[in-house]
Amino acid sequence: MLHYLKLWNFPSGHLQGLESSKDVFVLKTCQRTLVLTLKMFPTIEESHRLNDKIEGLYAYQYLLETICGLKSRLIGENEIVGQFKEAYQQFSVIDHVDSRLKMIIEKLFHDAKFIRSKYLIGLGQKTYASITRKHFISMAKAQRVVVLGSGQLAQDVINQLKKKATVIISARDDKKVSALCESHQIESLPWNDVTLLKNEAFICNTIGFDGELLGPSFFEEWSKLHSNKLFVDLGSPSCINNSLSFVQGMVRLTDILAQGAIVESQKRNQVHEALLALEEVTIRRSRLLEEWLEKWQTAKEESISLS
């Protein structure tokens, strides 16, 4: 069954209007847009380069590497798992969803859990959210932090900060904001109220899009208002526009990535062993799914003949 997989891997921001449907699973993260299907997809086939497409067992292995955090710029990070699960939950409730595609994604979670637990323990401890917490709590001694956004990354940041500081959330989606406020026992700040926002000395942005959310004029006033301040921008692509440096209280995603970079030979070995195991797991999963499909087809044919 894996031989029929078709996967497209695009940079973040591509195919913004495309959402998951009964035959197509779509995952959008701050780094990439993944489109997975078992059928032909003429719209994408005709309008995008062939090297954007991965097929068969290679597609499954690529997805497995992605969900294990081995395709991320911060190797071994855990946020991707939450993003996968959120996208899968939305996909699984679609009417008449392709049961084969649903099963493949479920097996991905199972295989990724095995790889992570056996080969990648400790590798992803320095995630985007945990490094962000270090900047706010350990270095800046922040007692109150505003988090912009309501996606998975925002939730991870909230989880990292809420035990050490008062967390305020501000986002466009009122329903998500209300749900997060209730589940995390935090407060909210009206979305897009620049006057209120610039009075906050410690802000973390998790929103990414091609455009400008906060520009030079905001940061000019914000800098004048606060001597001890910190703005962490995790958005990709970045929608934050200013010329502030690290010493001026601006931490960008590139700074976070640099701090989480793998340099230890032990971790390099972990990644190497995990990649070898990924190949074996993919081959084994393909065989098991083929056996399942063969039994399913046989049972279906017998059912038809009896009727």
N, C-alpha and C positions, 0 to 999 in steps of 0.2 A: 504493500500500500504506500510505503514511503517513496517508492519510485515515481509516483504521480505528483509528488509535491512540487509546487512552484512558489518561489519566494522572491519578492522584490525588496531591495534594500536601498532606500533613498535618504539623503540628508534631511535633517529636521526642517519642517516647513513645507515640504513637497506634498502634493495631493491633499491640500487642506480640506477640501470638500468631501473627501472620501471617508466613509465610516464603515464599520463592520456590517455585513449582511449575512444571510443564511449560508452563502457559499464562500464568503471571504472574511478572514480575520485580519483586523488592522490594529497595529500597535504604534502609537505615537509617543515618542519620548523627547527629551531636550536634545538628544543627539541624532535621532534617526526616526524614519517612518518605515515600518515593516508591513508588507502585504503578503498574506499567506493564503493559498487556495489549492484545491485539487483539480480545478477546472481551468480551461483557457480563459484568458482575461484580455480580450481584443483591445479594449481601450488603452491599457497600459502597454501591451505588446507593440502597438503601432506608434506610440508616442514617446517611447523611452529606449535608451540604448540597451543592447542585449547584455552588456556586461553588468547591468543592474540586476540581472536575473540569476537566481541560483536554483537548481533543480535536484529532485531525488534525495538520496541520502545526504548529499552535501548540504541541502537546505535544512534538513533536520539537525545535522551537526552544527551548522552555523547558528541556528536558533538555540541549541543547547549551550554553545559557547557564549551567546549573548545573555541568556538568562542566568548563567553562572558568573556573569560580570567580567568575562575574559575578552569581550569586545569593547568594553568601556574604556574611556580615557583614564579613569581611575580604576585600575585593575582589581577585580574582586569585589567591587562595591555591591551593596545589597539593595539599593533603591530600585534597581531594574526588576527585581522579583515582585515587589509591590505593584509596579507599573504593569507587568505582565498579568498579575492576578486581577487587577482592576479592569483591564481590557478584556480578559477572559470572562469575567462576570457579566459584562455588558453583552458579549458575544453569545454566551450560553443561554440567555433568556429570549433570544430572537426566535420567532416562530419558524418552525420547519428547518431549523439549523442543520447543516450537514453533520450527521452523527460521526462520520469518519474523521472529519476535521476536528471535531470536538474531542474525540478520543485521542487523537495525535497530540493535541495541546495538553491534555491531562497527563499523558505519558511523558511529555516534556517536563512537567513539574516534578513527576516522580523521579525521572532520571537526573534532573538537575539537583534535586535534594540529595541523591546518592553521591554525585560528584562533589558537591560542596562539603558534605559531611566527611567524606573520606580523604579528599585531597586539598581542600581550600580552607580548612579551619584556621581562623586568625588572619587570613589574607585580606579580608575586606573590612577589618576593624576600623580603618580610617576611611569612613565614607564621607560624602559631601556634608551630610548633616552633623556628623560627629566632629569634623574639623571646624565647621561653622560654630558649633557650641564652644569649642576651645577658644576661638577668637573672641566671642562675646563674653563668655563667663570667666575663663582663666586669664585672658590678656586684658580685655577692656573693663572687666568687673561690672558688666551691665546687670542691672536689676530689673529692667523692663525692656522688652524687645518687640517690635512690630514686625510681623511676618506678612509679606505681600503674596497673595496667591492661595489657592485652596486645593491644589492637586496633591499627588502622592509625595512629591518632594517637600511641599509645605507641611504636610502631616508629619513627615520624618523629622523635619526641623523642630516642629512643635514638641514632639516626643522627646527630643534631645534637650530642649531648653526649659520645659515647663517645671521641672523639679528644682531648678536653680534660679529661675527668674519669672517675673510676671510676663506672660505672653499675650499679645494683642494681635488679632488677625484682621486683615483687610483684603477683600476680594470682590470681584464683580458678581459672582454667583451667590445670591442671598440664601438660597436653600442650603448650599454646601457650607456657607459660613455659619448658619444657624446650627447645623448638625455638628460641625466641629466645635463650636462654642459649648454645645451641650455635652458632647462626649469627652472633651478635654477640660471642661470647667474653666474656660477662658472667656475674655471679652472681645468685642470687635470694634473696629474703627470704620466709620462710613467710607465706602469706596470712592476713590478719586477726590477726596477732600484734601487738597494740597495744603491748605492752611493748617489743618490739624496735623497732617503728616510731617510737615517740616519742623514742627515743635518736638518731634520725637528724635532723641539723640542716637538711638540704636535701631537700625532697620535691616531686615533681611528680605531680599527680593528673590522669589522662586519662579517668576513669570518670564517666559521667553517668547518673543515674536519679532518679526521684521517691522520695526517701527520704533517710536519713542514713547516710553511711559513717563519717564522723568528726565528733564533736560538741564542744561547749564544754569538757567535762571533759578530752578528749584535748589540746586546744590550750592549756588552762590549764597542764597539766603540761609540755607540749612547750615552751611559752614560758619556763617557769622553768629548764628544763634547758639552754637555748642562748641565748647572747648574740648571736652571729652566726648568723642562721638565715633560711630562706626557704621558703615554701610557695606553689607556683604551682598554681592550680586551673583546669584547662581543661575540666572536666566540664560538660556541658549536657544536661539541667538539672543544676544543681549539687547534689551530695550532701554538700557540706562546710558545716558549720554552726558559725560563730563570728563574733565581732564585731571581729576584728583588722583593723587598717588597713594601708595600704601601708607606712607607716613602721614598723609593728610586725612586718613580715616576711610580709605576706599579699598576694599578687598574684592578682587574679581575672580571669576571662575578659574582663570588660568593660574592664579595664586593658589587656589584650593587644590587644583590638579597637581601642581608642582609639589605641594606638601604631602600629597598622598602617593607620590611616585614610588615605584618599587625599585630598590637598589640592592637589597640584600640578596646574596646568592641563594640562600635557603628558599626565599620566596620565588625566585626564578625556577628553582627545581620543582617547587610545588606546581607552578603553572605548567611546566613541561610534562610532569607526570599526569596532570589533569587532562591535558590535550591528548595524550596517548590513550588514556582511559575513555575519553569522549568518543574516539573512533571505534573502540571495542563496543561501547554501550550502544552506539548508533547502529552498528551491524547487527547486534543481538536484538535490538528493538525492531529492526526491519524484519528479521526472521520471525519473531513472535507475532507481529502484526499480520504477516502473510499467512501464518498458520491459523490465526483467528479468522481472517477473511475467508480462507478456504472452508473452514468449518461452518461459518455463517452462510456461505453460498450453498453448501451442501444441504444444510438444514432448511434453507429457503426452497430449494428445488424439491426436497422431499415433502415439504408442506404443500407445495403446489400440486404435486402428483397425487397426494392423498385427497386433496379437495376435488 
